[in-house]
Amino acid sequence: MTLFTIGYEGQTPQEFLTWLNYHHVSFVVDVRELPLSRKKGFSKTALSTMLLGNHIEYMNLRGLGTTKEMRTQLKSTGNFKIFSKNYAQTLSERGNDIKTIMDLINSGETVALLCFERDPETCHRSLVANEIKKQDGNGLKIKHIVPAL
């Protein structure tokens, strides 16, 4: 089984959808605390409507999002390593959300974790994916969808 991750930065909604379809994603799990976007088509309502219209389920697990304090600290320091360490320490408190994603995967859904950043190495979704892989213990693979610019 494979868990995908994707960021919508630099994409149109149609390009985003094309990548999901290419990888046969059946369920998008939005890991933003605030599923809002200044980019048209990527706020919760518009995004879920577009996805459902294309036979892709949508769920927002805001509990896996980063807090405002964490985002502010990252913005002021630019230090993703410290941000990652702080976020990773909170994952133990988010067990129900991690279990929800694991249950989707185990039920046969092809899941993609969604956030904004194009680069998974500068986004907390990669930390969520790694935690799911760690808890899975059955050889779950992680594939980051990184569309060309």
PAKELO-478608 format. One record per atom (N, C-alpha, C): x, y, z; atom name; residue number from 0. Coordinates in Angstrom, 3 decimals. Layout:
# PAKELO-478608
[[X; Y; Z]; 'CA'; NUM]
...
***
This chain:
# PAKELO-478608
[[0.839; -1.183; 0.000]; 'N'; 0]
[[0.000; 0.000; 0.000]; 'CA'; 0]
[[0.883; 1.244; 0.000]; 'C'; 0]
[[0.323; 2.302; -0.575]; 'N'; 1]
[[1.050; 3.571; -0.676]; 'CA'; 1]
[[0.196; 4.700; -0.130]; 'C'; 1]
[[0.829; 5.552; 0.650]; 'N'; 2]
[[0.215; 6.789; 1.125]; 'CA'; 2]
[[0.846; 7.926; 0.344]; 'C'; 2]
[[0.020; 8.724; -0.308]; 'N'; 3]
[[0.507; 9.857; -1.084]; 'CA'; 3]
[[0.415; 11.131; -0.258]; 'C'; 3]
[[1.251; 12.106; -0.607]; 'N'; 4]
[[1.103; 13.458; -0.075]; 'CA'; 4]
[[1.188; 14.410; -1.254]; 'C'; 4]
[[0.518; 15.552; -1.137]; 'N'; 5]
[[0.542; 16.544; -2.212]; 'CA'; 5]
[[0.298; 17.936; -1.634]; 'C'; 5]
[[0.965; 18.913; -2.202]; 'N'; 6]
[[0.720; 20.313; -1.891]; 'CA'; 6]
[[0.193; 20.996; -3.146]; 'C'; 6]
[[-0.675; 21.960; -2.973]; 'N'; 7]
[[-1.284; 22.603; -4.140]; 'CA'; 7]
[[-0.566; 23.874; -4.573]; 'C'; 7]
[[0.490; 24.255; -3.901]; 'N'; 8]
[[1.229; 25.472; -4.249]; 'CA'; 8]
[[1.639; 25.433; -5.727]; 'C'; 8]
[[1.322; 26.510; -6.440]; 'N'; 9]
[[1.717; 26.635; -7.840]; 'CA'; 9]
[[0.830; 25.895; -8.826]; 'C'; 9]
[[-0.269; 25.311; -8.361]; 'N'; 10]
[[-1.142; 24.550; -9.249]; 'CA'; 10]
[[-2.512; 25.200; -9.376]; 'C'; 10]
[[-3.134; 24.965; -10.498]; 'N'; 11]
[[-4.544; 25.307; -10.649]; 'CA'; 11]
[[-5.347; 24.126; -10.101]; 'C'; 11]
[[-6.621; 24.336; -9.796]; 'N'; 12]
[[-7.429; 23.199; -9.349]; 'CA'; 12]
[[-7.431; 22.048; -10.363]; 'C'; 12]
[[-7.472; 22.375; -11.652]; 'N'; 13]
[[-7.495; 21.318; -12.670]; 'CA'; 13]
[[-6.178; 20.540; -12.706]; 'C'; 13]
[[-5.059; 21.245; -12.577]; 'N'; 14]
[[-3.758; 20.556; -12.542]; 'CA'; 14]
[[-3.672; 19.639; -11.323]; 'C'; 14]
[[-4.132; 20.153; -10.206]; 'N'; 15]
[[-4.149; 19.385; -8.961]; 'CA'; 15]
[[-4.959; 18.105; -9.140]; 'C'; 15]
[[-6.136; 18.241; -9.713]; 'N'; 16]
[[-7.014; 17.101; -9.955]; 'CA'; 16]
[[-6.363; 16.089; -10.899]; 'C'; 16]
[[-5.663; 16.588; -11.910]; 'N'; 17]
[[-4.982; 15.705; -12.858]; 'CA'; 17]
[[-3.969; 14.818; -12.137]; 'C'; 17]
[[-3.198; 15.414; -11.219]; 'N'; 18]
[[-2.212; 14.634; -10.472]; 'CA'; 18]
[[-2.879; 13.596; -9.578]; 'C'; 18]
[[-3.970; 13.964; -8.941]; 'N'; 19]
[[-4.680; 12.998; -8.097]; 'CA'; 19]
[[-5.188; 11.831; -8.935]; 'C'; 19]
[[-5.775; 12.146; -10.081]; 'N'; 20]
[[-6.285; 11.091; -10.961]; 'CA'; 20]
[[-5.163; 10.210; -11.490]; 'C'; 20]
[[-4.047; 10.814; -11.837]; 'N'; 21]
[[-2.901; 10.058; -12.353]; 'CA'; 21]
[[-2.448; 8.995; -11.346]; 'C'; 21]
[[-2.517; 9.338; -10.074]; 'N'; 22]
[[-2.090; 8.410; -9.020]; 'CA'; 22]
[[-3.258; 7.617; -8.428]; 'C'; 22]
[[-4.436; 7.721; -9.046]; 'N'; 23]
[[-5.627; 6.968; -8.643]; 'CA'; 23]
[[-6.024; 7.224; -7.191]; 'C'; 23]
[[-5.860; 8.468; -6.750]; 'N'; 24]
[[-6.240; 8.839; -5.384]; 'CA'; 24]
[[-7.764; 8.806; -5.266]; 'C'; 24]
[[-8.253; 8.148; -4.225]; 'N'; 25]
[[-9.701; 8.064; -4.011]; 'CA'; 25]
[[-10.163; 8.878; -2.805]; 'C'; 25]
[[-9.196; 9.332; -1.992]; 'N'; 26]
[[-9.562; 10.051; -0.770]; 'CA'; 26]
[[-8.481; 11.072; -0.435]; 'C'; 26]
[[-8.870; 12.339; -0.329]; 'N'; 27]
[[-7.945; 13.405; 0.066]; 'CA'; 27]
[[-8.211; 13.753; 1.520]; 'C'; 27]
[[-7.146; 13.709; 2.328]; 'N'; 28]
[[-7.238; 14.116; 3.728]; 'CA'; 28]
[[-6.461; 15.418; 3.868]; 'C'; 28]
[[-7.194; 16.476; 4.121]; 'N'; 29]
[[-6.647; 17.824; 4.263]; 'CA'; 29]
[[-6.111; 17.969; 5.684]; 'C'; 29]
[[-4.804; 18.225; 5.807]; 'N'; 30]
[[-4.193; 18.318; 7.140]; 'CA'; 30]
[[-3.895; 19.763; 7.532]; 'C'; 30]
[[-4.638; 20.708; 6.941]; 'N'; 31]
[[-4.494; 22.117; 7.330]; 'CA'; 31]
[[-5.402; 22.390; 8.526]; 'C'; 31]
[[-4.884; 23.110; 9.513]; 'N'; 32]
[[-5.723; 23.498; 10.648]; 'CA'; 32]
[[-6.865; 24.392; 10.167]; 'C'; 32]
[[-6.544; 25.310; 9.284]; 'N'; 33]
[[-7.546; 26.201; 8.699]; 'CA'; 33]
[[-7.626; 25.907; 7.205]; 'C'; 33]
[[-8.638; 25.162; 6.782]; 'N'; 34]
[[-8.721; 24.777; 5.372]; 'CA'; 34]
[[-9.237; 25.918; 4.483]; 'C'; 34]
[[-8.536; 27.032; 4.575]; 'N'; 35]
[[-8.858; 28.218; 3.784]; 'CA'; 35]
[[-7.674; 28.509; 2.884]; 'C'; 35]
[[-7.940; 29.162; 1.766]; 'N'; 36]
[[-6.847; 29.511; 0.867]; 'CA'; 36]
[[-7.200; 30.775; 0.106]; 'C'; 36]
[[-6.191; 31.591; -0.112]; 'N'; 37]
[[-6.381; 32.754; -0.985]; 'CA'; 37]
[[-6.390; 32.312; -2.435]; 'C'; 37]
[[-5.930; 31.107; -2.678]; 'N'; 38]
[[-5.878; 30.558; -4.030]; 'CA'; 38]
[[-7.244; 29.949; -4.364]; 'C'; 38]
[[-7.864; 30.478; -5.387]; 'N'; 39]
[[-9.212; 30.057; -5.784]; 'CA'; 39]
[[-9.276; 28.542; -6.010]; 'C'; 39]
[[-10.282; 27.939; -5.393]; 'N'; 40]
[[-10.531; 26.521; -5.577]; 'CA'; 40]
[[-9.947; 25.625; -4.503]; 'C'; 40]
[[-9.185; 26.194; -3.572]; 'N'; 41]
[[-8.518; 25.358; -2.584]; 'CA'; 41]
[[-8.993; 25.577; -1.152]; 'C'; 41]
[[-10.059; 26.346; -0.963]; 'N'; 42]
[[-10.693; 26.411; 0.351]; 'CA'; 42]
[[-11.596; 25.192; 0.491]; 'C'; 42]
[[-11.905; 24.832; 1.712]; 'N'; 43]
[[-12.594; 23.580; 2.012]; 'CA'; 43]
[[-13.835; 23.314; 1.152]; 'C'; 43]
[[-14.747; 24.264; 1.081]; 'N'; 44]
[[-15.999; 24.020; 0.369]; 'CA'; 44]
[[-15.778; 23.827; -1.124]; 'C'; 44]
[[-15.044; 24.737; -1.742]; 'N'; 45]
[[-14.791; 24.625; -3.186]; 'CA'; 45]
[[-13.990; 23.367; -3.503]; 'C'; 45]
[[-12.997; 23.080; -2.686]; 'N'; 46]
[[-12.148; 21.911; -2.912]; 'CA'; 46]
[[-12.948; 20.621; -2.768]; 'C'; 46]
[[-13.714; 20.507; -1.700]; 'N'; 47]
[[-14.483; 19.278; -1.492]; 'CA'; 47]
[[-15.528; 19.092; -2.585]; 'C'; 47]
[[-16.138; 20.182; -3.044]; 'N'; 48]
[[-17.119; 20.097; -4.129]; 'CA'; 48]
[[-16.462; 19.598; -5.411]; 'C'; 48]
[[-15.293; 20.169; -5.745]; 'N'; 49]
[[-14.579; 19.740; -6.951]; 'CA'; 49]
[[-14.188; 18.264; -6.847]; 'C'; 49]
[[-13.652; 17.870; -5.705]; 'N'; 50]
[[-13.206; 16.486; -5.544]; 'CA'; 50]
[[-14.373; 15.512; -5.613]; 'C'; 50]
[[-15.442; 15.803; -4.880]; 'N'; 51]
[[-16.602; 14.911; -4.896]; 'CA'; 51]
[[-17.199; 14.799; -6.293]; 'C'; 51]
[[-17.175; 15.908; -7.048]; 'N'; 52]
[[-17.649; 15.887; -8.430]; 'CA'; 52]
[[-16.794; 15.033; -9.343]; 'C'; 52]
[[-15.618; 14.663; -8.858]; 'N'; 53]
[[-14.705; 13.811; -9.620]; 'CA'; 53]
[[-14.452; 12.480; -8.904]; 'C'; 53]
[[-15.399; 12.099; -8.066]; 'N'; 54]
[[-15.396; 10.800; -7.384]; 'CA'; 54]
[[-14.201; 10.605; -6.452]; 'C'; 54]
[[-13.777; 11.692; -5.812]; 'N'; 55]
[[-12.717; 11.629; -4.816]; 'CA'; 55]
[[-13.298; 12.169; -3.512]; 'C'; 55]
[[-13.218; 11.372; -2.466]; 'N'; 56]
[[-13.731; 11.785; -1.164]; 'CA'; 56]
[[-12.793; 12.815; -0.539]; 'C'; 56]
[[-13.347; 13.612; 0.376]; 'N'; 57]
[[-12.572; 14.664; 1.039]; 'CA'; 57]
[[-12.886; 14.669; 2.528]; 'C'; 57]
[[-11.841; 14.877; 3.324]; 'N'; 58]
[[-12.005; 15.029; 4.769]; 'CA'; 58]
[[-10.945; 16.008; 5.263]; 'C'; 58]
[[-11.350; 16.904; 6.146]; 'N'; 59]
[[-10.388; 17.795; 6.790]; 'CA'; 59]
[[-10.167; 17.298; 8.211]; 'C'; 59]
[[-8.907; 17.003; 8.525]; 'N'; 60]
[[-8.541; 16.637; 9.893]; 'CA'; 60]
[[-7.721; 17.781; 10.469]; 'C'; 60]
[[-8.432; 18.811; 10.878]; 'N'; 61]
[[-7.774; 20.034; 11.352]; 'CA'; 61]
[[-6.895; 19.787; 12.571]; 'C'; 61]
[[-7.169; 18.716; 13.300]; 'N'; 62]
[[-6.345; 18.372; 14.451]; 'CA'; 62]
[[-4.914; 18.027; 14.077]; 'C'; 62]
[[-4.686; 17.699; 12.813]; 'N'; 63]
[[-3.327; 17.420; 12.344]; 'CA'; 63]
[[-2.643; 18.667; 11.801]; 'C'; 63]
[[-3.363; 19.771; 11.803]; 'N'; 64]
[[-2.777; 21.024; 11.324]; 'CA'; 64]
[[-1.771; 21.587; 12.308]; 'C'; 64]
[[-1.066; 22.587; 11.853]; 'N'; 65]
[[-0.099; 23.260; 12.721]; 'CA'; 65]
[[-0.795; 24.439; 13.395]; 'C'; 65]
[[-0.454; 24.665; 14.643]; 'N'; 66]
[[-1.085; 25.762; 15.370]; 'CA'; 66]
[[-0.576; 27.106; 14.851]; 'C'; 66]
[[-1.345; 28.135; 15.135]; 'N'; 67]
[[-0.934; 29.485; 14.738]; 'CA'; 67]
[[0.426; 29.827; 15.338]; 'C'; 67]
[[0.632; 29.430; 16.578]; 'N'; 68]
[[1.907; 29.710; 17.239]; 'CA'; 68]
[[3.072; 29.055; 16.493]; 'C'; 68]
[[2.877; 27.814; 16.069]; 'N'; 69]
[[3.932; 27.111; 15.326]; 'CA'; 69]
[[4.214; 27.791; 13.992]; 'C'; 69]
[[3.142; 28.177; 13.307]; 'N'; 70]
[[3.318; 28.839; 12.000]; 'CA'; 70]
[[4.017; 30.179; 12.165]; 'C'; 70]
[[3.652; 30.918; 13.212]; 'N'; 71]
[[4.278; 32.219; 13.471]; 'CA'; 71]
[[5.760; 32.044; 13.778]; 'C'; 71]
[[6.078; 31.060; 14.602]; 'N'; 72]
[[7.486; 30.809; 14.937]; 'CA'; 72]
[[8.280; 30.425; 13.688]; 'C'; 72]
[[7.717; 29.574; 12.853]; 'N'; 73]
[[8.408; 29.172; 11.628]; 'CA'; 73]
[[8.629; 30.365; 10.711]; 'C'; 73]
[[7.605; 31.192; 10.598]; 'N'; 74]
[[7.726; 32.373; 9.736]; 'CA'; 74]
[[8.811; 33.320; 10.249]; 'C'; 74]
[[8.899; 33.482; 11.559]; 'N'; 75]
[[9.882; 34.426; 12.106]; 'CA'; 75]
[[11.303; 33.863; 12.116]; 'C'; 75]
[[11.448; 32.546; 12.302]; 'N'; 76]
[[12.797; 31.968; 12.379]; 'CA'; 76]
[[13.257; 31.346; 11.067]; 'C'; 76]
[[12.313; 30.855; 10.278]; 'N'; 77]
[[12.674; 30.148; 9.051]; 'CA'; 77]
[[13.341; 28.806; 9.324]; 'C'; 77]
[[13.281; 28.342; 10.567]; 'N'; 78]
[[13.975; 27.114; 10.952]; 'CA'; 78]
[[12.997; 25.938; 10.951]; 'C'; 78]
[[12.968; 25.214; 9.819]; 'N'; 79]
[[12.036; 24.097; 9.696]; 'CA'; 79]
[[12.435; 22.933; 10.597]; 'C'; 79]
[[13.701; 22.809; 10.899]; 'N'; 80]
[[14.160; 21.716; 11.762]; 'CA'; 80]
[[13.550; 21.838; 13.163]; 'C'; 80]
[[13.570; 23.040; 13.727]; 'N'; 81]
[[12.964; 23.262; 15.050]; 'CA'; 81]
[[11.449; 23.095; 14.966]; 'C'; 81]
[[10.847; 23.649; 13.912]; 'N'; 82]
[[9.412; 23.499; 13.689]; 'CA'; 82]
[[9.044; 22.019; 13.659]; 'C'; 82]
[[9.801; 21.227; 12.899]; 'N'; 83]
[[9.531; 19.792; 12.765]; 'CA'; 83]
[[9.600; 19.086; 14.109]; 'C'; 83]
[[10.610; 19.424; 14.877]; 'N'; 84]
[[10.775; 18.806; 16.198]; 'CA'; 84]
[[9.580; 19.131; 17.095]; 'C'; 84]
[[9.179; 20.401; 17.109]; 'N'; 85]
[[8.032; 20.817; 17.927]; 'CA'; 85]
[[6.742; 20.149; 17.465]; 'C'; 85]
[[6.536; 20.081; 16.145]; 'N'; 86]
[[5.315; 19.464; 15.620]; 'CA'; 86]
[[5.303; 17.966; 15.924]; 'C'; 86]
[[6.438; 17.309; 15.696]; 'N'; 87]
[[6.517; 15.862; 15.925]; 'CA'; 87]
[[6.160; 15.506; 17.365]; 'C'; 87]
[[6.517; 16.373; 18.304]; 'N'; 88]
[[6.206; 16.120; 19.716]; 'CA'; 88]
[[4.703; 16.157; 19.979]; 'C'; 88]
[[3.946; 16.802; 19.116]; 'N'; 89]
[[2.493; 16.886; 19.315]; 'CA'; 89]
[[1.748; 15.716; 18.677]; 'C'; 89]
[[2.427; 14.922; 17.850]; 'N'; 90]
[[1.736; 13.850; 17.129]; 'CA'; 90]
[[1.157; 12.789; 18.062]; 'C'; 90]
[[1.770; 12.591; 19.212]; 'N'; 91]
[[1.245; 11.591; 20.147]; 'CA'; 91]
[[-0.143; 11.977; 20.651]; 'C'; 91]
[[-0.449; 13.277; 20.622]; 'N'; 92]
[[-1.764; 13.759; 21.062]; 'CA'; 92]
[[-2.808; 13.641; 19.953]; 'C'; 92]
[[-2.392; 13.233; 18.790]; 'N'; 93]
[[-3.278; 13.229; 17.623]; 'CA'; 93]
[[-3.582; 11.811; 17.147]; 'C'; 93]
[[-3.537; 10.871; 18.075]; 'N'; 94]
[[-3.707; 9.461; 17.744]; 'CA'; 94]
[[-4.994; 9.126; 17.024]; 'C'; 94]
[[-6.104; 9.755; 17.405]; 'N'; 95]
[[-7.377; 9.453; 16.745]; 'CA'; 95]
[[-7.350; 9.843; 15.274]; 'C'; 95]
[[-6.735; 10.979; 14.961]; 'N'; 96]
[[-6.655; 11.410; 13.560]; 'CA'; 96]
[[-5.730; 10.497; 12.760]; 'C'; 96]
[[-4.624; 10.092; 13.360]; 'N'; 97]
[[-3.711; 9.153; 12.696]; 'CA'; 97]
[[-4.442; 7.841; 12.434]; 'C'; 97]
[[-5.188; 7.365; 13.430]; 'N'; 98]
[[-5.944; 6.116; 13.280]; 'CA'; 98]
[[-6.994; 6.245; 12.180]; 'C'; 98]
[[-7.639; 7.392; 12.080]; 'N'; 99]
[[-8.633; 7.605; 11.023]; 'CA'; 99]
[[-8.001; 7.402; 9.650]; 'C'; 99]
[[-6.822; 7.962; 9.450]; 'N'; 100]
[[-6.137; 7.821; 8.158]; 'CA'; 100]
[[-5.717; 6.371; 7.939]; 'C'; 100]
[[-5.191; 5.738; 8.965]; 'N'; 101]
[[-4.792; 4.337; 8.836]; 'CA'; 101]
[[-5.991; 3.454; 8.497]; 'C'; 101]
[[-7.132; 3.732; 9.097]; 'N'; 102]
[[-8.349; 2.970; 8.801]; 'CA'; 102]
[[-8.768; 3.146; 7.343]; 'C'; 102]
[[-8.650; 4.374; 6.819]; 'N'; 103]
[[-8.974; 4.608; 5.408]; 'CA'; 103]
[[-8.065; 3.783; 4.505]; 'C'; 103]
[[-6.778; 3.815; 4.787]; 'N'; 104]
[[-5.810; 3.059; 3.984]; 'CA'; 104]
[[-6.110; 1.567; 4.074]; 'C'; 104]
[[-6.342; 1.076; 5.275]; 'N'; 105]
[[-6.604; -0.356; 5.472]; 'CA'; 105]
[[-7.924; -0.806; 4.868]; 'C'; 105]
[[-8.837; 0.147; 4.635]; 'N'; 106]
[[-10.113; -0.205; 4.003]; 'CA'; 106]
[[-10.007; -0.216; 2.478]; 'C'; 106]
[[-8.812; 0.106; 1.958]; 'N'; 107]
[[-8.606; 0.049; 0.509]; 'CA'; 107]
[[-8.606; 1.388; -0.192]; 'C'; 107]
[[-8.811; 2.470; 0.539]; 'N'; 108]
[[-8.763; 3.797; -0.084]; 'CA'; 108]
[[-7.318; 4.148; -0.451]; 'C'; 108]
[[-7.167; 4.849; -1.564]; 'N'; 109]
[[-5.867; 5.404; -1.941]; 'CA'; 109]
[[-5.876; 6.841; -1.451]; 'C'; 109]
[[-5.135; 7.088; -0.382]; 'N'; 110]
[[-5.205; 8.351; 0.351]; 'CA'; 110]
[[-4.052; 9.270; -0.028]; 'C'; 110]
[[-4.382; 10.567; -0.150]; 'N'; 111]
[[-3.362; 11.608; -0.306]; 'CA'; 111]
[[-3.560; 12.627; 0.805]; 'C'; 111]
[[-2.485; 12.909; 1.531]; 'N'; 112]
[[-2.502; 13.977; 2.527]; 'CA'; 112]
[[-2.272; 15.293; 1.808]; 'C'; 112]
[[-3.079; 16.291; 2.103]; 'N'; 113]
[[-3.030; 17.582; 1.420]; 'CA'; 113]
[[-2.627; 18.707; 2.356]; 'C'; 113]
[[-1.742; 19.557; 1.859]; 'N'; 114]
[[-1.433; 20.826; 2.495]; 'CA'; 114]
[[-1.047; 21.800; 1.380]; 'C'; 114]
[[-0.530; 22.952; 1.739]; 'N'; 115]
[[-0.217; 23.977; 0.746]; 'CA'; 115]
[[1.129; 23.778; 0.063]; 'C'; 115]
[[2.175; 23.590; 0.830]; 'N'; 116]
[[3.539; 23.641; 0.310]; 'CA'; 116]
[[3.797; 22.596; -0.766]; 'C'; 116]
[[4.417; 23.031; -1.855]; 'N'; 117]
[[4.780; 22.135; -2.944]; 'CA'; 117]
[[5.811; 21.115; -2.479]; 'C'; 117]
[[6.810; 21.582; -1.732]; 'N'; 118]
[[7.920; 20.743; -1.293]; 'CA'; 118]
[[7.546; 20.013; -0.001]; 'C'; 118]
[[7.429; 18.701; -0.040]; 'N'; 119]
[[7.039; 17.968; 1.167]; 'CA'; 119]
[[8.066; 18.069; 2.289]; 'C'; 119]
[[9.299; 18.375; 1.943]; 'N'; 120]
[[10.342; 18.473; 2.966]; 'CA'; 120]
[[10.241; 19.765; 3.777]; 'C'; 120]
[[9.378; 20.677; 3.356]; 'N'; 121]
[[9.150; 21.907; 4.123]; 'CA'; 121]
[[7.684; 22.008; 4.552]; 'C'; 121]
[[7.059; 20.841; 4.710]; 'N'; 122]
[[5.644; 20.803; 5.093]; 'CA'; 122]
[[5.420; 19.721; 6.143]; 'C'; 122]
[[4.552; 20.019; 7.083]; 'N'; 123]
[[4.277; 19.063; 8.152]; 'CA'; 123]
[[3.595; 17.798; 7.659]; 'C'; 123]
[[3.026; 17.799; 6.440]; 'N'; 124]
[[2.368; 16.587; 5.956]; 'CA'; 124]
[[3.350; 15.422; 5.853]; 'C'; 124]
[[4.633; 15.723; 5.584]; 'N'; 125]
[[5.628; 14.644; 5.528]; 'CA'; 125]
[[5.830; 14.034; 6.917]; 'C'; 125]
[[5.721; 14.838; 7.955]; 'N'; 126]
[[5.840; 14.330; 9.325]; 'CA'; 126]
[[4.642; 13.454; 9.681]; 'C'; 126]
[[3.458; 13.868; 9.234]; 'N'; 127]
[[2.252; 13.065; 9.452]; 'CA'; 127]
[[2.399; 11.729; 8.727]; 'C'; 127]
[[2.838; 11.783; 7.477]; 'N'; 128]
[[3.009; 10.559; 6.686]; 'CA'; 128]
[[4.010; 9.615; 7.351]; 'C'; 128]
[[5.109; 10.158; 7.833]; 'N'; 129]
[[6.119; 9.321; 8.492]; 'CA'; 129]
[[5.580; 8.678; 9.764]; 'C'; 129]
[[4.751; 9.411; 10.504]; 'N'; 130]
[[4.150; 8.851; 11.720]; 'CA'; 130]
[[3.193; 7.714; 11.369]; 'C'; 130]
[[2.425; 7.884; 10.303]; 'N'; 131]
[[1.506; 6.825; 9.871]; 'CA'; 131]
[[2.302; 5.588; 9.468]; 'C'; 131]
[[3.372; 5.792; 8.711]; 'N'; 132]
[[4.218; 4.668; 8.295]; 'CA'; 132]
[[4.799; 3.954; 9.515]; 'C'; 132]
[[5.256; 4.719; 10.485]; 'N'; 133]
[[5.837; 4.152; 11.706]; 'CA'; 133]
[[4.811; 3.301; 12.451]; 'C'; 133]
[[3.595; 3.806; 12.571]; 'N'; 134]
[[2.561; 3.077; 13.303]; 'CA'; 134]
[[2.022; 1.893; 12.516]; 'C'; 134]
[[2.065; 1.982; 11.185]; 'N'; 135]
[[1.530; 0.925; 10.327]; 'CA'; 135]
[[2.294; -0.386; 10.512]; 'C'; 135]
[[3.598; -0.340; 10.360]; 'N'; 136]
[[4.407; -1.536; 10.547]; 'CA'; 136]
[[4.215; -2.629; 9.515]; 'C'; 136]
[[3.504; -2.347; 8.428]; 'N'; 137]
[[3.249; -3.355; 7.393]; 'CA'; 137]
[[3.859; -2.987; 6.048]; 'C'; 137]
[[4.895; -2.177; 6.064]; 'N'; 138]
[[5.567; -1.841; 4.807]; 'CA'; 138]
[[4.886; -0.753; 3.994]; 'C'; 138]
[[4.093; 0.086; 4.637]; 'N'; 139]
[[3.443; 1.193; 3.935]; 'CA'; 139]
[[4.500; 2.051; 3.255]; 'C'; 139]
[[4.252; 2.382; 1.994]; 'N'; 140]
[[5.162; 3.256; 1.255]; 'CA'; 140]
[[4.589; 4.666; 1.237]; 'C'; 140]
[[5.469; 5.648; 1.226]; 'N'; 141]
[[5.058; 7.047; 1.114]; 'CA'; 141]
[[5.555; 7.570; -0.216]; 'C'; 141]
[[4.658; 8.186; -0.973]; 'N'; 142]
[[5.041; 8.807; -2.244]; 'CA'; 142]
[[4.568; 10.250; -2.215]; 'C'; 142]
[[5.517; 11.160; -2.332]; 'N'; 143]
[[5.190; 12.578; -2.374]; 'CA'; 143]
[[4.970; 12.979; -3.832]; 'C'; 143]
[[3.787; 13.467; -4.129]; 'N'; 144]
[[3.489; 13.967; -5.473]; 'CA'; 144]
[[4.009; 15.397; -5.527]; 'C'; 144]
[[5.019; 15.621; -6.360]; 'N'; 145]
[[5.631; 16.946; -6.480]; 'CA'; 145]
[[5.572; 17.349; -7.949]; 'C'; 145]
[[4.491; 18.034; -8.355]; 'N'; 146]
[[4.349; 18.447; -9.746]; 'CA'; 146]
[[5.457; 19.404; -10.178]; 'C'; 146]
[[5.863; 19.258; -11.415]; 'N'; 147]
[[6.861; 20.171; -11.983]; 'CA'; 147]
[[6.265; 21.564; -12.078]; 'C'; 147]
[[7.123; 22.556; -11.930]; 'N'; 148]
[[6.646; 23.942; -12.049]; 'CA'; 148]
[[6.620; 24.369; -13.487]; 'C'; 148]
***
